[in-house]
Amino acid sequence: MQGAFPDELAAMLATPEARRQWVAAMYTNRLWGSPYTFSQDDVDFMTEPFADEARLRAGWASYQLAYGRPMSEIPLMDAVDVRTLVLYGPDDHALGEDFVPKCERAFRNRIGPLVIPGAGHFLQWERADIFNQLLPAVFQRG
């Protein structure tokens, strides 16, 4: 709905509490992450910015590209050859099975895709133990 019908969805999420609850479902029961990864304190922290409708709507912009939103506000990265670390959490049920092969085509100068077990859509939080050690190891300047 955030892509095809953002105004209707925003009307359904008319209060800060409703917006936060909608976002909270992504961390709990929508199968985006590994089950039982996030405490209520984690969910409260990560949903707080989205109580504000403008911030929530800003997060919907990329979904709207598939439904006619102009690309003019979002830069194109397909011609940029930057070193990119591609991580994938196999517990993410929001991304299609073609995510890994698409990344292999889209990012020419990449490390990965690296599959991180026990992680889903929120890999950086779900497996911070791996993520926080991996970034400096990959990107340190020597």
ChimeraX commands (.cxc) that place a marker at each C-alpha (Angstrom):
marker #1 position 0.00,0.00,0.00 radius 0.5
marker #1 position 2.84,2.43,0.69 radius 0.5
marker #1 position 3.76,2.26,-2.98 radius 0.5
marker #1 position 0.40,2.14,-4.72 radius 0.5
marker #1 position -1.89,3.93,-2.25 radius 0.5
marker #1 position 0.21,6.09,0.09 radius 0.5
marker #1 position -2.51,8.66,0.76 radius 0.5
marker #1 position -5.04,5.99,1.67 radius 0.5
marker #1 position -2.54,4.25,3.93 radius 0.5
marker #1 position -1.59,7.54,5.59 radius 0.5
marker #1 position -5.30,8.18,6.26 radius 0.5
marker #1 position -5.58,4.75,7.89 radius 0.5
marker #1 position -2.53,5.55,10.03 radius 0.5
marker #1 position -3.96,8.81,11.35 radius 0.5
marker #1 position -2.23,8.90,14.75 radius 0.5
marker #1 position 1.37,8.65,15.88 radius 0.5
marker #1 position 0.49,5.44,17.73 radius 0.5
marker #1 position -1.05,3.86,14.61 radius 0.5
marker #1 position 2.01,4.75,12.53 radius 0.5
marker #1 position 4.35,3.26,15.12 radius 0.5
marker #1 position 2.26,0.10,15.40 radius 0.5
marker #1 position 2.31,-0.34,11.61 radius 0.5
marker #1 position 6.11,-0.04,11.55 radius 0.5
marker #1 position 6.46,-2.26,14.64 radius 0.5
marker #1 position 4.81,-5.10,12.73 radius 0.5
marker #1 position 7.86,-5.20,10.46 radius 0.5
marker #1 position 10.01,-6.09,13.45 radius 0.5
marker #1 position 7.61,-8.58,14.95 radius 0.5
marker #1 position 4.99,-10.45,12.95 radius 0.5
marker #1 position 5.56,-9.63,9.27 radius 0.5
marker #1 position 8.45,-12.07,8.79 radius 0.5
marker #1 position 11.02,-9.45,7.89 radius 0.5
marker #1 position 13.44,-10.52,10.58 radius 0.5
marker #1 position 14.42,-13.50,12.61 radius 0.5
marker #1 position 11.76,-14.45,15.17 radius 0.5
marker #1 position 12.18,-13.04,18.69 radius 0.5
marker #1 position 15.17,-10.89,17.73 radius 0.5
marker #1 position 13.81,-7.60,19.02 radius 0.5
marker #1 position 12.76,-6.68,22.54 radius 0.5
marker #1 position 9.92,-4.22,23.11 radius 0.5
marker #1 position 12.54,-1.58,23.96 radius 0.5
marker #1 position 14.23,-2.21,20.58 radius 0.5
marker #1 position 10.91,-1.88,18.75 radius 0.5
marker #1 position 10.04,1.30,20.65 radius 0.5
marker #1 position 13.40,2.83,19.76 radius 0.5
marker #1 position 13.23,1.91,16.07 radius 0.5
marker #1 position 9.62,3.02,15.56 radius 0.5
marker #1 position 9.87,6.37,17.33 radius 0.5
marker #1 position 10.89,8.41,14.24 radius 0.5
marker #1 position 7.95,7.04,12.26 radius 0.5
marker #1 position 5.36,8.49,14.63 radius 0.5
marker #1 position 5.84,11.60,12.49 radius 0.5
marker #1 position 3.81,11.27,9.28 radius 0.5
marker #1 position 6.32,13.16,7.14 radius 0.5
marker #1 position 9.13,10.81,8.16 radius 0.5
marker #1 position 6.99,7.76,7.55 radius 0.5
marker #1 position 5.98,9.03,4.10 radius 0.5
marker #1 position 9.62,9.75,3.24 radius 0.5
marker #1 position 10.36,6.08,3.88 radius 0.5
marker #1 position 7.70,5.12,1.36 radius 0.5
marker #1 position 9.22,7.05,-1.55 radius 0.5
marker #1 position 11.22,4.19,-3.04 radius 0.5
marker #1 position 8.19,1.89,-3.01 radius 0.5
marker #1 position 6.27,4.49,-5.00 radius 0.5
marker #1 position 8.75,4.35,-7.89 radius 0.5
marker #1 position 7.06,1.15,-9.05 radius 0.5
marker #1 position 3.76,3.06,-9.19 radius 0.5
marker #1 position 4.68,6.13,-11.22 radius 0.5
marker #1 position 6.52,8.33,-8.74 radius 0.5
marker #1 position 9.12,10.38,-10.62 radius 0.5
marker #1 position 12.71,9.31,-10.10 radius 0.5
marker #1 position 13.91,12.92,-10.07 radius 0.5
marker #1 position 14.26,13.12,-6.27 radius 0.5
marker #1 position 16.16,9.87,-5.93 radius 0.5
marker #1 position 19.64,9.61,-7.48 radius 0.5
marker #1 position 20.40,6.81,-9.91 radius 0.5
marker #1 position 23.23,4.58,-8.74 radius 0.5
marker #1 position 23.45,2.20,-11.69 radius 0.5
marker #1 position 26.24,4.14,-13.37 radius 0.5
marker #1 position 28.33,4.61,-10.22 radius 0.5
marker #1 position 31.09,2.13,-9.59 radius 0.5
marker #1 position 31.60,2.28,-5.82 radius 0.5
marker #1 position 32.88,-0.44,-3.55 radius 0.5
marker #1 position 29.77,-1.98,-2.00 radius 0.5
marker #1 position 29.40,-4.55,0.74 radius 0.5
marker #1 position 26.31,-6.65,0.04 radius 0.5
marker #1 position 24.90,-8.52,3.04 radius 0.5
marker #1 position 21.84,-10.75,3.02 radius 0.5
marker #1 position 19.85,-12.19,5.89 radius 0.5
marker #1 position 18.09,-15.38,4.74 radius 0.5
marker #1 position 15.29,-14.90,7.31 radius 0.5
marker #1 position 14.10,-11.86,5.33 radius 0.5
marker #1 position 10.79,-12.80,3.75 radius 0.5
marker #1 position 10.21,-9.30,2.34 radius 0.5
marker #1 position 12.85,-9.65,-0.36 radius 0.5
marker #1 position 12.37,-12.05,-3.21 radius 0.5
marker #1 position 14.54,-15.04,-3.91 radius 0.5
marker #1 position 16.13,-13.06,-6.73 radius 0.5
marker #1 position 17.74,-10.54,-4.35 radius 0.5
marker #1 position 21.19,-12.15,-4.35 radius 0.5
marker #1 position 21.44,-12.57,-8.16 radius 0.5
marker #1 position 20.13,-9.02,-8.66 radius 0.5
marker #1 position 22.84,-7.67,-6.35 radius 0.5
marker #1 position 25.45,-9.58,-8.29 radius 0.5
marker #1 position 24.32,-7.76,-11.45 radius 0.5
marker #1 position 23.67,-4.34,-9.94 radius 0.5
marker #1 position 26.87,-3.83,-7.94 radius 0.5
marker #1 position 29.90,-4.24,-10.16 radius 0.5
marker #1 position 32.47,-3.42,-7.48 radius 0.5
marker #1 position 31.08,-5.49,-4.67 radius 0.5
marker #1 position 32.12,-7.67,-1.80 radius 0.5
marker #1 position 29.53,-10.42,-1.46 radius 0.5
marker #1 position 26.70,-11.02,-1.34 radius 0.5
marker #1 position 27.54,-12.45,2.04 radius 0.5
marker #1 position 24.79,-14.47,3.65 radius 0.5
marker #1 position 24.51,-13.88,7.39 radius 0.5
marker #1 position 22.62,-16.70,9.15 radius 0.5
marker #1 position 20.12,-15.80,11.84 radius 0.5
marker #1 position 19.34,-12.44,10.22 radius 0.5
marker #1 position 16.55,-11.00,8.16 radius 0.5
marker #1 position 15.68,-7.57,6.80 radius 0.5
marker #1 position 17.25,-5.83,9.80 radius 0.5
marker #1 position 20.59,-7.61,9.63 radius 0.5
marker #1 position 22.57,-4.74,11.18 radius 0.5
marker #1 position 20.54,-5.08,14.40 radius 0.5
marker #1 position 19.77,-8.78,14.35 radius 0.5
marker #1 position 23.40,-9.79,13.95 radius 0.5
marker #1 position 25.22,-6.74,15.25 radius 0.5
marker #1 position 27.84,-9.17,16.58 radius 0.5
marker #1 position 28.86,-9.98,12.99 radius 0.5
marker #1 position 27.97,-6.67,11.32 radius 0.5
marker #1 position 29.97,-4.49,13.72 radius 0.5
marker #1 position 33.12,-6.58,13.23 radius 0.5
marker #1 position 32.67,-7.05,9.50 radius 0.5
marker #1 position 32.46,-3.37,8.52 radius 0.5
marker #1 position 35.85,-2.25,9.83 radius 0.5
marker #1 position 37.49,-5.45,8.61 radius 0.5
marker #1 position 36.23,-4.84,5.09 radius 0.5
marker #1 position 36.53,-1.08,4.84 radius 0.5
marker #1 position 39.60,-0.22,6.93 radius 0.5
marker #1 position 42.27,1.68,5.11 radius 0.5
marker #1 position 45.62,0.06,5.23 radius 0.5
marker link #1:1,2 radius 0.2
marker link #1:2,3 radius 0.2
marker link #1:3,4 radius 0.2
marker link #1:4,5 radius 0.2
marker link #1:5,6 radius 0.2
marker link #1:6,7 radius 0.2
marker link #1:7,8 radius 0.2
marker link #1:8,9 radius 0.2
marker link #1:9,10 radius 0.2
marker link #1:10,11 radius 0.2
marker link #1:11,12 radius 0.2
marker link #1:12,13 radius 0.2
marker link #1:13,14 radius 0.2
marker link #1:14,15 radius 0.2
marker link #1:15,16 radius 0.2
marker link #1:16,17 radius 0.2
marker link #1:17,18 radius 0.2
marker link #1:18,19 radius 0.2
marker link #1:19,20 radius 0.2
marker link #1:20,21 radius 0.2
marker link #1:21,22 radius 0.2
marker link #1:22,23 radius 0.2
marker link #1:23,24 radius 0.2
marker link #1:24,25 radius 0.2
marker link #1:25,26 radius 0.2
marker link #1:26,27 radius 0.2
marker link #1:27,28 radius 0.2
marker link #1:28,29 radius 0.2
marker link #1:29,30 radius 0.2
marker link #1:30,31 radius 0.2
marker link #1:31,32 radius 0.2
marker link #1:32,33 radius 0.2
marker link #1:33,34 radius 0.2
marker link #1:34,35 radius 0.2
marker link #1:35,36 radius 0.2
marker link #1:36,37 radius 0.2
marker link #1:37,38 radius 0.2
marker link #1:38,39 radius 0.2
marker link #1:39,40 radius 0.2
marker link #1:40,41 radius 0.2
marker link #1:41,42 radius 0.2
marker link #1:42,43 radius 0.2
marker link #1:43,44 radius 0.2
marker link #1:44,45 radius 0.2
marker link #1:45,46 radius 0.2
marker link #1:46,47 radius 0.2
marker link #1:47,48 radius 0.2
marker link #1:48,49 radius 0.2
marker link #1:49,50 radius 0.2
marker link #1:50,51 radius 0.2
marker link #1:51,52 radius 0.2
marker link #1:52,53 radius 0.2
marker link #1:53,54 radius 0.2
marker link #1:54,55 radius 0.2
marker link #1:55,56 radius 0.2
marker link #1:56,57 radius 0.2
marker link #1:57,58 radius 0.2
marker link #1:58,59 radius 0.2
marker link #1:59,60 radius 0.2
marker link #1:60,61 radius 0.2
marker link #1:61,62 radius 0.2
marker link #1:62,63 radius 0.2
marker link #1:63,64 radius 0.2
marker link #1:64,65 radius 0.2
marker link #1:65,66 radius 0.2
marker link #1:66,67 radius 0.2
marker link #1:67,68 radius 0.2
marker link #1:68,69 radius 0.2
marker link #1:69,70 radius 0.2
marker link #1:70,71 radius 0.2
marker link #1:71,72 radius 0.2
marker link #1:72,73 radius 0.2
marker link #1:73,74 radius 0.2
marker link #1:74,75 radius 0.2
marker link #1:75,76 radius 0.2
marker link #1:76,77 radius 0.2
marker link #1:77,78 radius 0.2
marker link #1:78,79 radius 0.2
marker link #1:79,80 radius 0.2
marker link #1:80,81 radius 0.2
marker link #1:81,82 radius 0.2
marker link #1:82,83 radius 0.2
marker link #1:83,84 radius 0.2
marker link #1:84,85 radius 0.2
marker link #1:85,86 radius 0.2
marker link #1:86,87 radius 0.2
marker link #1:87,88 radius 0.2
marker link #1:88,89 radius 0.2
marker link #1:89,90 radius 0.2
marker link #1:90,91 radius 0.2
marker link #1:91,92 radius 0.2
marker link #1:92,93 radius 0.2
marker link #1:93,94 radius 0.2
marker link #1:94,95 radius 0.2
marker link #1:95,96 radius 0.2
marker link #1:96,97 radius 0.2
marker link #1:97,98 radius 0.2
marker link #1:98,99 radius 0.2
marker link #1:99,100 radius 0.2
marker link #1:100,101 radius 0.2
marker link #1:101,102 radius 0.2
marker link #1:102,103 radius 0.2
marker link #1:103,104 radius 0.2
marker link #1:104,105 radius 0.2
marker link #1:105,106 radius 0.2
marker link #1:106,107 radius 0.2
marker link #1:107,108 radius 0.2
marker link #1:108,109 radius 0.2
marker link #1:109,110 radius 0.2
marker link #1:110,111 radius 0.2
marker link #1:111,112 radius 0.2
marker link #1:112,113 radius 0.2
marker link #1:113,114 radius 0.2
marker link #1:114,115 radius 0.2
marker link #1:115,116 radius 0.2
marker link #1:116,117 radius 0.2
marker link #1:117,118 radius 0.2
marker link #1:118,119 radius 0.2
marker link #1:119,120 radius 0.2
marker link #1:120,121 radius 0.2
marker link #1:121,122 radius 0.2
marker link #1:122,123 radius 0.2
marker link #1:123,124 radius 0.2
marker link #1:124,125 radius 0.2
marker link #1:125,126 radius 0.2
marker link #1:126,127 radius 0.2
marker link #1:127,128 radius 0.2
marker link #1:128,129 radius 0.2
marker link #1:129,130 radius 0.2
marker link #1:130,131 radius 0.2
marker link #1:131,132 radius 0.2
marker link #1:132,133 radius 0.2
marker link #1:133,134 radius 0.2
marker link #1:134,135 radius 0.2
marker link #1:135,136 radius 0.2
marker link #1:136,137 radius 0.2
marker link #1:137,138 radius 0.2
marker link #1:138,139 radius 0.2
marker link #1:139,140 radius 0.2
marker link #1:140,141 radius 0.2
marker link #1:141,142 radius 0.2
view
